[in-house]
Amino acid sequence: MSEPKWQRDLREALEKVGAAFEHAHHVILAQAAMGHMFRGELEQARDKLAELPPEKLTEVSVAAAALASLADEVAGEAKAP
């Protein structure tokens, strides 16, 4: 016997909420690592990054490289006469 529609809808909604919470947790960990880096707390940054799954570490790495490049660009524009 298949599950009732309301039960299936509830299960699917809870799965989506769970995925959203997991994504938010990953974002918070990456932000925490960046905060530690601002303060020069390398071990704490490493600890936060170690909590992320490998595929998220790749995303963080790409985003950090792009952010560094953009920051250099903006800094160069700020120095221009």
C-alpha positions in Angstrom: 0.0 0.0 0.0 1.4 3.4 -0.9 1.7 6.2 1.6 -1.1 8.8 1.7 -0.5 12.1 -0.3 -0.3 14.2 2.9 2.4 11.9 4.3 4.4 12.0 1.0 4.1 15.8 0.8 5.3 16.1 4.5 8.2 13.7 3.9 9.3 15.7 0.7 8.9 19.0 2.5 11.1 17.8 5.4 13.7 16.5 3.0 13.9 20.0 1.4 14.1 21.7 4.8 16.9 19.3 5.8 18.8 20.0 2.6 18.4 23.8 3.2 19.7 23.5 6.8 22.7 21.5 5.5 23.5 24.1 2.9 23.2 26.9 5.6 25.5 24.9 7.9 28.1 24.7 5.1 27.9 28.5 4.4 28.2 29.2 8.2 31.3 27.0 8.4 32.9 28.7 5.4 32.1 32.1 6.9 33.6 31.1 10.2 36.8 30.0 8.5 37.0 33.3 6.7 36.5 35.2 10.1 39.3 33.1 11.6 41.6 34.0 8.6 40.9 37.7 9.1 42.2 37.3 12.7 45.1 35.2 11.6 43.8 32.1 13.4 44.9 29.5 11.0 44.3 26.5 13.1 40.7 27.5 13.9 40.2 28.2 10.2 41.5 24.8 9.3 39.3 23.2 11.9 36.2 24.8 10.4 37.2 23.8 6.9 37.8 20.2 8.0 34.1 20.0 8.9 33.1 20.6 5.3 32.7 17.7 2.8 35.4 17.6 0.1 33.1 18.9 -2.7 32.3 22.0 -0.6 36.0 22.6 0.0 36.5 22.8 -3.7 33.7 25.4 -3.9 35.2 27.4 -1.0 38.6 27.3 -2.7 37.2 28.6 -6.0 35.1 31.3 -4.3 38.1 32.4 -2.2 40.3 32.7 -5.2 37.7 34.7 -7.0 37.2 36.9 -4.0 41.0 37.5 -3.7 41.2 38.5 -7.3 38.2 40.8 -7.0 39.6 42.4 -3.8 42.9 43.1 -5.7 41.0 44.6 -8.5 38.9 46.9 -6.3 42.0 47.9 -4.3 43.8 48.8 -7.5 40.8 51.0 -8.5 40.8 52.7 -5.2 44.5 53.7 -5.6 44.0 55.0 -9.2 43.8 58.8 -9.5 
